[in-house]
C-alpha cells in the first residue's frame, strides 16, 4: 500500500511539473487553447486517443458490455478503432485544419457560425456543450473515484476531491500545451497497463481455450458473433461510440491544434494502433467478468444477484492483477481519465470564454482577459462536475451515453455537411441540430436507460439526414 501511495505521489508531482512547464510556454490565448496550432503528430495522436478512451471505457463500458455481450463486444472495439479513429483522421483531419485557417476559427461553434452565418447556431451549440459536458465529466470522475475506493480504500469523496484538484492544477497552469505533453506520458502508461492486464487475465483464466470453454458453459451466446442482447443493440452501440467522434468537440479540437498535413498522416497511424490495443484489451477483459466475478465470491458487486456494472471491472482488476503490478493498472486508468477530463474541461471553458463571452459580450476582449477567464471557467466547470459526481446519479454508462449521444445529435449533421457540401444552408443546419437533440432526449425518456444507445443512434442519424432535407426545402421556397 505504501508503494502505491509513493507512486501516485510521484505521478502527481510529474503532472504538476509539466503543468508548470506548460505555463511558462503559454504566452497567448492561442497557446492556451490550441498550443499555438503547432502540436506535432505523436502528441496529437496520443492526445486524441487518451481523450477518446477514459476510465468510463474500463470501469463502465467494458464491464457492462462485456458482461452482456461476451466476446462479441469486441466488435465495438473494431468500430471504435477503424471508424471512430482511422475514419475521423482520414476523412476529417486535413479538412478541419484547412477550414480552421480559412474561417479563422478556434472552436466548433465558431466554425458553425462562420460556415452558416448564424450567431444563433453558435450560441445554441455552445450552450449544448456546457450542459451535456457536465454530466460527461461527472461520469469520468465517478469512474476514477470508484477505482480509488476499491484499490486504496479511500472514501469516494476524498478520491473525488483529489481527482478534481489534480486536473485543475495542470490544466489551469498550462492549458493545451500541458495537456499535449502529458498525453504522451499518459498514452505510454496506458499501453504498458493494457498489456499487463491482458497477460494477467489470460494467465489467470487458464489460457484462451479455457476462456472460450468457460464462457460457453455460462451461455453459448457469449462466444458467438452476436451476444445475448442481439444484433440491433450491438449495432446501436457501435454507431453511438464510433460515429459520434466525427463531431465530438473535445476530439475535433485536436485537429485545430495539429501542425500540418504530414502530421495528420503520421498521427492517423499512431492513433489507430493505439486504439486497437486499448479498446481490444478493454472489451476482451470486460467479457471475462463473467468468469471471475460471482455473487458468492464478490458479493459487493451484486444486489440481489444482479450485477452492479460499475463495480465489475474494479473487482476484476483486484482479482487478476498481481499486487506488485496493480499500481501500474491504477496509473493506466488514472491516465486514461486525466486526459479526457482535461479535454472536456478545456472545451467547456473555451465555450464560456471564446464562444459566449468574446462572441456575444465583449468582442474586443484581449488575450490576458480571455486566458484569465479560461482558467476561472475551468475551475468552475470542475467544481460543478464534481458536485454531480458526488451525488452519484444512475450508472456511469448511462450518463456517458446520453451525454455523448446528445452532443453528437447537436453537431454531427451541421458539422459534416458544412465541411463537405457548400449547398446546405443555415435553415438545414439549425433545424437538424434542434430537432435531432429533441429526438434523442425524447426517446431517452420514452424508452428509458436500457435503450440509451438506440435513442442516441437515432438522434445522430436524424442529424445527418435532416440537414439536406431542410436545406432543400429552403431552396425550393426561394
N, C-alpha and C positions, 0 to 999 in steps of 0.2 A: 504493500500500500504506500509506503514511504517513497519507493521508486516512482510510482505513478504521480504522486504529488510533485516530486522533483522534476519529472519530465514535463508535466503540464506547466510548471513554473518557468522552465526553460523555454518552452513553446510560446508562452505568453510574453516573455521577455523579447523573443525574436520578433514577434508581431509588433510590439511597441517600438522596437529599434527600427524596423523597416518603416513604420509609420512616421518616425522622426526623419528618416532619410527622405521619404516622400514629401514631407512638409518642407524640407529645405529646397527641394526641386520644384515646388509648386509656386510659380510666380504670377500666374494669371488665372482667370476663371476657366479659360480653355484648358489649362493644365489640370485644374482640379476636376473638371467634368470629363475630359477626353484624353488626359495625358499628353496634351499638345497635339493630338492627332497623329502621333508618330510612334505608336506602340508596335513592336515587331511581331513576327508570326508566331513564335513559340509562346510569348506572353499572352497573345490574343487567343491562341488555341487552348491553352490551359485555362485562361480566364473564361472562355466560352463553356468549356466542359465542366469546370467546377461550379459555375453559376447554374448550369442546367441540372446537375445532379447533386442534391443536397442530402441532409440527414433524413429527409422525408422519403427519399428513394430507399435507403437502407432500413429505416425504422418503420415507416408506414407502408409504402407501396410493396416492397419486397416481401414483407411478412404477410400482408393481407392477400395480395395477388398470388404469391407463391402457394399459400395455404389453399386458396380457392381453385386456382388453375393448374397447379402442379408444374411440370416441366414445360407445358405449353405457354407459360408466362414468358418464356424465352423469346417468343415472337414479338413481345413488346420491346425487348432489348434490340432485336433486329430492326424494328421500326424506328426506335429512338436513334440508333446509330446511322442507319442509311437514309432515313428521311429527315429526322429532326436535326441531324448534324451534317452529314455529307450533302444532303439535298439543299439545306439552307446555305451552306458555304458555296456550293457550286452555282446555284441559281441566283442568290441574292448578294453574295459578298462584294463583288466588284460594283454591281449596280447601286448598292446602298452608298458606298463611298463616293461614287460618281454623282449621285443625286444630292448627297450632303454638300458637296462642293458647289454643284450647280445652283442649288437653292440657298446656300449659306445657312444651313440649319445644324442644330446640335442634338435635337430630340425628335422622337416620332410625332408628337403633337405639333411641333413646329413644321415638320415636313408636310403633314396633312393640311395645315393652314396654307402653306405656300403652294402646295400642289393643287388644292381645290379652291383657293382664295376664300377660305371660310374661317373666320375667327370663332364662330360657334363650335366648329368641329375641334378646334384646338382646345377650347375651354372644356367641352364635353369629355374629350378623351383624357384630358389632364385630371379631371375630377374622377373619372373611372379608374385611372391608375391609382390615385390616392386611396379611394375607397376599397378596391379589391386587393391592393398590395398589403394592406394592413393585416387581414387575416392570413394571407400567404406567408408573410414574415412571422406571424404568430405561430403558424404551423411548424415552421423550421425551429423556432425557439422551443416549442413543445417537444419536438423530437430529440433535440440535444439535451434538454433537461431530464427527460426520461432516461436517457443513456447515462448521464452523470449520476442519477439517483440509483440506478442499478449497479454501476461499476464502483462508485465511490461511497455509496450510502450517504450521499449529501442530500439534504432536503431539496425538493423540487424548486422551492422558492429561492434558495441560495444559489442553486445552479443557474436558474434563470437570470438572477442579478449579475452573476459572473459573466455569462454569455453576452448580456446586453452591454455591460461596461467595456468588455474587451473589444467588441465590434465597434462601439462608439469611438474608442480611443484611436485606433489606427485609421478609421475612415475619416474622422473629423480632422486628424492631423494632416494626412497626405492625399486624401481624395483618390482619384483613379490611379495615380502613379503608385501609391502604396498598394492598392488592390492588385494591379498588374504584376508587380514584383512578388507579392505574397502568393498569388495564384499559381505561380510556377512551383513554389515550395509546397503549397497545398496539393497540387496535382501529383507531384512526385510521391508525397506521403500516401496519397490515395492509391496509386499504382502498387506500391510496396504492400499496403494494407490489404488490398483485394487479393493479391497473390497468396498472402499468408492465410486469409480467410478461406480461399478456395482449397488450398492444400490441406489445411486443418480439418475442414468439413468433410472432404472426400475421405481422408485418412480415418477420421472418427467414425464415419459411416461404413467403413469396411470396403471401400472401392466402388467403382461405378456399377459393377454387376449387382452388388448387394443393394445399392441405392435404387436401381430400377426394380429389383425384386421386392424391396420393402414398400415402395410406393404403389406398386401393382397390387400387393396384398391389401393395402389400405383401401384403394379404389383404382381399378384398372384405367380409369379415365385420367388419372393423374400423370400417366406416362403416354397418353395419346396425343395426337397433333392438336386437338382442341380439348381443353379441360372441362370439368363438370358444369361451369356456368353457361357454356355454349358459345357458338361462333359469333353471335351479334354482340354479346358482352365483350368478347375478346377484341373484335374489330373496333368497337367503340373506344376501348382503352388505348389501342394502337393509334387511332385517329386523334384522341384527346392529347396524348403525350408526345406524338410525333409530328402532327400538323401544326399545333399551336406555336412551336418555336419559330415558325415563319413570320410571326407577328408579336412575339413577346418582347416588350420594350427593354428588359434587362439583358436580353441576348442580342437583339438587333443593335443595341448600343455599342457592342464590341466592334462592329464594322465602321461605325463613325470614327472610332479612335485608331483603327489599323493604319499602318504606314503607307502601303502601296499595293499594286496588283500582284507583284511577286510574293508579298507576304500572305496574301489571300490563298495562293496556290499551296504554299508550304503549310500554312495553318490548317487548311482543309484536311490534309493527310494526317497531320498530327492529332487534330481534334477527333477525327473519325476513329483512329486506332484507340485513342483514349476512351472513347465512348463504348466501343466493343468490349474492351477489358472490364470497365467498371460496371456497365449495365448487365453484361453477360453473367458476371460473378454475382451481382446483387440478386437477380431474379432466380438464378440457379440455386443459390443457398437459401433463398426465401422458400423455395419449394420443399426444401429439406426440413423445414419446421415441422412438417407432418411426421417425420421420422423421430425427431429428437424431443419435441415438446408435447407432453401429455398432461391431462388433469391430475393424474396420480403423482407424477414426478415434479410438475411445475404448477401447483395449484394457484399461485399468484397471477398466472397468465390466463386464468379462466374464471368465468362467472356462471355458475350452474351448468358447467360442462361446455359452455360456449366460449371460444377464444376471445381474448382482448387483443385485437390485432396490433395495437401499438406496442404491446409487450412481447410479442412473439420473437422478433429479431433480437432485442436486448437479451432475452433469456437464451436464445440460441447461441449468441456470441459468448455469453458467460459459460455455456456448456461445452462448446467445442474448441474454443481458443485456449491454448496453454497459458497459464498465469504469466509466464515470463514474456509472452508476446502480446498480452491483452492491451498493454498501453499503446502499442502501435495501432491496433484496431480502434482504440479510443481516439487517437490522433487522426486516423482516417476519417471517421465520422465527423469529428470536430472540423477538420479541414474542408470536407465537403460542404459543411453548413456555413462556415465563416464566409466563404466566398459568395455563396448565394445570398446570405444576409446582407453583406456589404453591397452587392449589386442591386438588390431590391431597395435598400435604404438610399443609395445614391440616386437611383432613378426617381424615387418618390420625392426626395429633396429637390432634385432638378425640376420636377413638375411644379412644385410650390414656387421655387425661385425664378427659374428661367421662363417657364411657360405661363405662369399666372402673374407673378409679381412684375417681371420685366415685360411680359407680353401685354398686360392689361392695366397695371397700376402705375409703374414708373418705367417708361420705355427708355429713359436716359440713364438708368442706373449704371454706376461704374463697377468695375471688376471687384474692388475691395468690398463694396456693399454686397455684391452677389455671392462672393466667397463666404462672407460672414453669415449671410442668410442660409447658404447651403449647409454650413456647419450647424447652425441653430436648427434648421429643418431636419437634419439627420438625427440629432439628439431627440427632438420632438417625436419623430416617427418611431425611433427605437423604443422610447418610453411607452407610446401608445400601443405598439405591438406587444410589448412585454405585459401590459395590463390585460390584454385579451388572452395572451398565453397563460397568465396566472389564473384566469377563470376556467381554463381547460374546456373549451366548448367542443362538443361532439368528438369525432376521431380525426386524427391528423389527415388521413387520406381524403375524407370528405371535404375538409376545409381547403386543402390544397386544390382538389379537383374543381370545386365550384369557382374558386378564385382564378385558377388557370384558364378554365373554360370561358368565364365571363370576360376576361381581358382579351382572349383570342377572338371572341364573338364581336367585341368592340372594334378591334384593329384589323383582323385578317383580310376581309374583303376590301375596305378602303385602301389599305396599305399595298396589298399585292396588285390590285388593279391599277392603283395610282402609279406603281413602279413600271408597269409593263404596257399600259394602254392609255394613250393620250385622249381617247374619245369619251371615257367615263367622266362624269361631272359631279358637281357638288351635291346635287339632289340625290343622286345614286349613292354617294358615299355616306351622307347623313342618314338617309332612310335605312340603308343597310346596317349601319352601326347601331342606331337606336332600336330598330325592330329586332335585330338578332340578339342583342342583350336582353330585351324583353322576353323573347322566346326562351332563351337559356334559363333565365331566372324563373319564369312561369312554369316551365317543365320541371325544374328542380323542386318547386313547392308542390306541384301536382303529383309527381312520381315518387318523391322522397329521396333520401340519401342513397338508397340501394341502386338507383338508376342515374346517379350523377354523371357518369361517363356518357350515357346515351343523351341526356339533356344537353350537356356541353357540346357534344359532337354535332347535334342538330343545330345548335346555335352557331357553331363555327361554319358549318356548311351553308347555312342560311346567309351568313355574312358574305361568303363568296358568291352566292347565286344572286343576291338582291342588288348588288352594285350595278351590274349591266342592265338588269331589268328596269330599275327606276331611272337609270341614265337614259335608256331607250325611250321610256315614256315621256321624259322631259324633252327629248329631241323631237318627238312626234308632235308634242303640244306646240313647240316653237314653229 
